[in-house]
Structure formats: structure tokens, C-alpha cells
Amino acid sequence: MDLFGNLPAATLPPLGVFVIFVWSIIWKGLAMWRAANQGQRNWFIALLIINTAGILDIIYLFYFSKNKMTFAELKGLVTKFNN
């Protein structure tokens, strides 16, 4: 008997899984870096453990961080990364 019963073999295409993975890693990295630099240990641990496909990470960066990220700062990071 199959461990998962009669679930379909793949409900999300592999490319979709990869895109969500990359999206999540980028936001998680930014949020954890900022939490570590600002000495927010509890946020760092929460961001490390809780996986929400980047949602908690984005909320932390824009609302709960001591030094909130702005869209201009985000645009600068994207521009720097593209060069």
C-alpha cells in the first residue's frame, strides 16, 4: 500500500517547485541577515525554523525589523545584483 494513499504523483510542476524554492531562499537570506546584524536573536531563530515560502520573511523585513527595509533599498539590491 502506498504511504500517501491515492494522491497524485505531482501536483505542482518541478519548475514551479524550483521557483518557489528560489523565492523563499532569497527572502529568507535577506531577513536572516538583517535579523543577525540587528541582534534580533528571537526573530533569527523564528525565521530559521518557520518556512512560509517567504511570507514571514517579507513581513519581518518591511514591518518588524528595527531598521525596516524600504522598496527603494530593495530596488537598489536588485540593481546591484543584476550588474
C-alpha positions in Angstrom: 0.0 0.0 0.0 1.2 3.5 -0.9 2.2 5.6 2.1 0.2 8.6 0.9 -2.9 6.8 -0.4 -4.1 7.8 -3.8 -2.6 11.3 -4.0 -1.5 12.3 -7.5 2.2 11.8 -8.2 2.9 15.5 -8.8 0.5 18.4 -8.1 3.0 21.1 -8.9 5.4 21.0 -11.8 9.1 20.8 -11.0 9.7 24.3 -12.4 7.0 25.7 -10.0 8.7 24.0 -7.0 12.1 25.4 -8.1 10.7 28.9 -8.5 9.1 28.8 -5.0 12.3 27.4 -3.6 14.4 30.2 -5.0 11.9 32.9 -4.0 11.9 31.5 -0.4 15.7 31.3 -0.2 16.2 34.9 -1.4 13.7 36.4 1.2 14.9 34.1 4.0 18.5 35.1 3.4 17.7 38.8 3.4 15.6 38.5 6.6 18.0 36.3 8.5 20.9 38.6 7.5 19.1 41.6 8.8 18.0 39.9 12.0 21.5 38.8 12.7 23.0 42.2 12.0 20.4 43.9 14.3 20.9 41.4 17.1 17.3 40.2 17.0 18.0 36.6 18.1 14.4 35.5 18.5 13.5 36.7 15.0 16.6 34.9 13.6 15.5 31.6 15.2 11.9 32.0 14.1 12.9 32.8 10.5 15.3 29.8 10.5 12.7 27.3 11.7 9.4 28.5 10.2 9.1 28.0 6.4 6.3 30.1 4.8 7.6 30.5 1.3 9.0 33.9 2.1 5.8 35.4 3.6 7.1 35.7 7.2 10.4 36.9 5.9 8.8 39.7 3.9 6.6 40.7 6.9 9.7 40.8 9.1 11.7 42.9 6.7 9.1 45.5 6.0 7.2 45.7 9.4 9.1 44.2 12.4 12.7 44.9 11.7 14.4 47.5 13.8 15.6 49.2 10.6 12.7 48.5 8.2 13.5 47.8 4.6 12.2 50.2 2.0 11.2 49.5 -1.6 14.0 51.8 -2.7 16.5 49.7 -0.8 15.1 46.6 -2.3 15.3 48.1 -5.8 19.0 49.0 -5.1 19.7 45.4 -4.1 18.1 44.1 -7.2 20.1 46.6 -9.4 23.3 45.7 -7.6 22.7 42.0 -8.1 21.9 42.5 -11.9 25.2 44.3 -12.5 
